[in-house]
Amino acid sequence: MELKFIKNIQFTRLIKVDGRLKEFNFRKPNGREDGQFTVDVIDGRGNRIIFNMEKTENNWKIITATLPTWLLESEEAFNEIIEEEFKSIA
């Protein structure tokens, strides 16, 4: 019997968004660079916002359509954080 382990990726980062520091949780069910990341954050009212990002044209892009503007404007920062994480685990 062969056992195969697949490493999950999960990390948290504080990012300044919309003038405030917010805690973002990133999760990916496997260690490969393809597939989707699930990202969650709490807004100013305490509601949890969950969205997905997928690698397209060598950049991680938000694929969830209806999100607050402050999240959509931070897409580039999320891309950089995800790429840094892949470099650190390689």
C-alpha positions in Angstrom: 0.0 0.0 0.0 1.4 3.4 -1.0 0.7 6.4 1.0 0.7 9.8 -0.7 0.7 13.0 1.3 -0.6 16.2 -0.2 0.4 19.3 1.7 -2.3 21.9 2.3 -1.3 25.5 2.3 -2.8 27.7 5.0 -1.5 31.0 6.2 -2.7 34.4 7.7 -1.4 37.8 6.9 -2.2 41.3 8.1 -2.8 43.7 5.2 -3.6 47.4 5.3 -6.7 47.8 3.3 -9.0 50.8 3.1 -6.9 52.5 5.7 -7.1 49.7 8.3 -5.2 46.6 9.1 -7.2 43.5 8.4 -6.5 39.8 8.9 -6.7 37.7 5.8 -6.8 33.9 5.9 -5.6 32.1 2.8 -6.3 28.3 2.3 -5.5 26.0 -0.6 -6.3 22.2 -0.5 -3.0 21.2 -2.2 0.6 22.5 -2.5 0.5 22.9 -6.3 0.4 26.3 -8.0 -2.7 25.5 -9.9 -6.2 25.5 -8.5 -7.9 27.9 -6.2 -7.2 29.8 -3.0 -10.0 30.5 -0.6 -9.5 33.8 1.2 -11.6 35.1 4.1 -11.7 38.4 6.0 -14.0 40.2 8.3 -15.5 43.5 7.2 -16.1 46.6 9.4 -19.4 45.3 10.6 -18.1 41.9 11.7 -19.4 40.0 8.7 -17.1 37.3 7.2 -16.4 37.7 3.5 -15.1 34.6 1.7 -13.9 34.7 -1.9 -11.8 32.7 -4.3 -8.6 33.4 -6.3 -7.3 31.5 -9.2 -4.0 31.7 -11.2 -4.7 33.2 -14.6 -2.0 34.4 -17.0 0.7 34.0 -14.2 -1.2 36.2 -11.7 -3.6 35.3 -8.9 -7.0 36.9 -9.8 -10.2 37.2 -7.8 -12.9 35.1 -9.4 -15.7 35.9 -7.1 -17.8 38.6 -8.8 -19.6 40.5 -6.1 -17.2 41.9 -3.6 -16.7 45.3 -1.9 -14.4 47.7 -3.8 -11.8 47.7 -1.1 -11.2 44.0 -1.7 -11.1 44.3 -5.5 -8.6 47.1 -5.3 -6.3 44.9 -3.2 -6.0 42.1 -5.8 -2.4 42.9 -6.6 -1.4 42.8 -3.0 -3.0 39.3 -2.6 -1.2 38.1 -5.7 2.2 39.2 -4.2 1.5 37.6 -0.8 0.5 34.2 -2.4 3.6 34.2 -4.7 5.8 35.0 -1.6 4.3 32.0 0.2 5.0 29.7 -2.7 8.6 30.8 -2.7 9.0 30.3 1.0 7.7 26.7 0.9 9.7 25.7 -2.2 
